[in-house]
């Protein structure tokens, strides 16, 4: 790992809410942002931003079905929301914490 990568990982873990989102996915499995908000106690828009940070870091990705299509679930309002899951890199990162 380069010093740049090490610094990025250290700054990534500085946000407890990012880690909270990843730990929730580890504990409960794949979830939507709405479901993540429910289990973490954070606002949906706040957890969505932290989940996006995790996605940008390569730690979380869209869950795909057998055909490679993005899995979605209904939200409380009835619209569809993307289901998110940890990547192999995300799992490895959590194990190092």
Backbone torsions as a table, in degrees:
resi	resn	phi	psi	omega
1	UNK	NA	134.5	178.8
2	UNK	-78.4	165.8	178.7
3	UNK	-64.9	-32.1	177.6
4	UNK	-64.7	-44.2	178.4
5	UNK	-64.4	-41.0	179.0
6	UNK	-62.7	-42.1	178.6
7	UNK	-64.7	-40.9	179.3
8	UNK	-62.5	-44.9	-179.2
9	UNK	-65.5	-37.8	178.6
10	UNK	-66.1	-43.4	179.6
11	UNK	-69.5	-31.7	178.2
12	UNK	-60.8	-44.7	-177.0
13	UNK	-74.1	-8.9	178.8
14	UNK	-66.3	-19.7	178.2
15	UNK	-95.1	109.0	179.5
16	UNK	-61.5	-31.2	-178.7
17	UNK	-70.9	-31.7	174.6
18	UNK	-64.2	-47.7	-179.9
19	UNK	-63.3	-40.0	178.9
20	UNK	-58.8	-43.4	179.4
21	UNK	-62.5	-44.9	-179.3
22	UNK	-67.1	-41.6	179.4
23	UNK	-65.4	-34.1	176.9
24	UNK	-64.9	-42.3	177.8
25	UNK	-64.9	-35.9	177.5
26	UNK	-66.2	-44.9	-175.9
27	UNK	-73.4	-44.5	-171.9
28	UNK	-104.7	-10.9	-177.2
29	UNK	90.0	-172.7	-175.3
30	UNK	-59.7	137.7	-177.3
31	UNK	-147.6	161.6	171.0
32	UNK	-83.7	169.7	175.1
33	UNK	-60.8	-35.7	179.1
34	UNK	-64.2	-43.1	178.5
35	UNK	-67.5	-39.7	176.1
36	UNK	-59.9	-41.9	178.5
37	UNK	-60.9	-42.9	-179.8
38	UNK	-61.2	-46.9	-175.2
39	UNK	-78.6	-24.2	179.5
40	UNK	-93.5	-19.4	-177.4
41	UNK	82.2	6.7	178.9
42	UNK	-91.0	160.5	174.2
43	UNK	-65.7	149.0	-178.1
44	UNK	-60.0	-42.1	-179.5
45	UNK	-69.0	-30.8	178.1
46	UNK	-71.8	-46.9	-179.8
47	UNK	-67.6	-31.4	176.8
48	UNK	-61.8	-39.8	178.0
49	UNK	-67.7	-42.0	179.5
50	UNK	-68.2	-38.5	176.7
51	UNK	-63.4	-38.7	177.8
52	UNK	-63.4	-40.9	175.4
53	UNK	-57.6	-44.2	179.4
54	UNK	-65.8	-38.7	177.3
55	UNK	-63.9	-45.9	179.5
56	UNK	-62.0	-30.6	179.1
57	UNK	-80.2	-7.8	-179.8
58	UNK	86.1	16.1	-176.4
59	UNK	-97.6	-19.3	-179.9
60	UNK	-134.1	143.4	178.1
61	UNK	-142.9	166.9	175.4
62	UNK	-65.6	138.0	174.3
63	UNK	-75.8	134.4	-179.8
64	UNK	-114.3	147.0	174.9
65	UNK	-85.5	-174.9	-176.7
66	UNK	-60.2	-26.8	-178.9
67	UNK	-91.1	1.5	180.0
68	UNK	85.3	10.8	179.7
69	UNK	-89.8	145.9	178.8
70	UNK	-65.0	129.9	178.0
71	UNK	-81.5	136.4	177.5
72	UNK	-131.6	153.3	175.9
73	UNK	-129.5	157.1	177.8
74	UNK	-70.7	139.5	174.5
75	UNK	-89.8	173.1	176.6
76	UNK	-57.4	-28.5	179.8
77	UNK	-85.1	-6.6	178.7
78	UNK	97.8	-6.0	177.0
79	UNK	-80.9	169.4	179.6
80	UNK	-92.6	139.7	177.3
81	UNK	-125.8	143.2	178.9
82	UNK	-68.5	140.2	176.3
83	UNK	-96.3	132.0	-175.9
84	UNK	-110.5	149.9	179.2
85	UNK	-142.1	159.1	176.3
86	UNK	-72.5	146.3	172.1
87	UNK	-89.5	172.0	174.4
88	UNK	-59.4	-38.4	178.8
89	UNK	-65.4	-38.9	177.7
90	UNK	-64.2	-43.4	176.7
91	UNK	-61.5	-44.0	179.4
92	UNK	-62.7	-42.1	-179.9
93	UNK	-62.3	-44.2	179.6
94	UNK	-62.4	-36.8	-179.5
95	UNK	-66.0	-25.8	-179.9
96	UNK	-82.2	-12.3	-176.5
97	UNK	-80.6	NA	NA
